[in-house]
Amino acid sequence: MKQSEALDILKMGYNVFLTGAPGSGKTFLLNEYIKYLKKNHAAVSITASTGIAATHMGGTTLHSWSGLGIKENLDERGVKEVCKKEYVRKKIKNANVLIIDEISMIKTGQFEAVSKICQYIRKNARPFGGLQVVCSGDFFQLPPVERNGREIKFVTESYTWQIMQMKICYLDEQHRTKDKKLHKILNHIRNNEAEKSKELLFKEQEKFQDLGRILTKLYTHNIDVDSINYEELSKIKGKEYFYQMNLRGNPLVAEILKKSCLAPEKLILKIGAHVMFIKNNFEAGYVNGTQGKIIGFGPGNLPIVRAENGKKITVKYADWVVEDENSVLAGISQMPLRLAWAITVHKSQGMNLDSAEIDLSKCFLEGMGYVALSRLRSLDGLKLMGINNLAFCVNPRALEIDADFKKLSKKSLDELEKMPANDVVKRQKLFLKYLAL
């Protein structure tokens, strides 16, 4: 399905699951729909399973928005407790549309719990209290983290998902990379053809040229990432500059925001440090994932970064906030930077990288290799350090549901094509009138 076709379906008010390979334009399309809703004065709540994904659209985590917090399940008593919170009641009661990005990382119990909270507050027995729910994600990416060896269950297996009458929109155009070989490798992984992926990847690696680039290292474990960053920083002689995160507003919400954000609580920088921007600021000349080097410090000890494209950027403090309608519930301020000699594969999800050194020798989850490779814009920027047998494996259940998604998306597209253009416009106008009630 093309973006324009999916947008037509969204505008008609259906519950929608937007999916497709990395770079197919899911986040772009969500942002287009959000602009459309705001232009028509609809109250849209923008959430995601992780803080990293949420910041791409100026939203918050689903856990924070719903008041669910760190809980994974809620009984009736638990729902009533959450619904006592005034800020939760107000935002859910006033919402028209709920966006949930990176849905693959939401657990079934969490999905059910948020729906129950919405039903209770909105006094409506329909899923999510009758809100239009727009989910987006790719089930080949990292699944929910389950503890104690419990079986991973995808959100599609929840009762609520099954009764929501979701329209599936499977985007199949590629917008991120023009690298056909990288696209081919990612498709091999999606088709469970790991050996073909490895063969093509190893061939390309033989041609790799370092060209003096400082490559961001993607590793699977936090302990490796932290030790690499501290070790590299300690090699640089010179003065250290410290930047402490500032929290404000509701302490509980601020703490959740701190944990979900990529910004470190305490940032240490030196001239020569390799850094990565962790927020979008188009006016200042950087986006989430832009890399560079600290070349100096200006007035007020503001870091000066020379980006890889040569642009010099004086970095100012950035804010991450959780909003409730027009008021700010909580916020944090910190430099939108982190040391970038190394980051984890989990933290890289949602980023676009020009170049990376990737070690997949300790992969412990299906989908890790897929996530790591899909961060790249081109294979030219890949230096592969190691790989294990699990790296390019995909969850068998993900393969099954992806095949179902393709069939259901074709059905959604067939229905749209059979509908007269006037009827499509009429239904879209009716949905806007319904939202205005």
Disulfide bonds with the S-S distance in Angstrom:
none
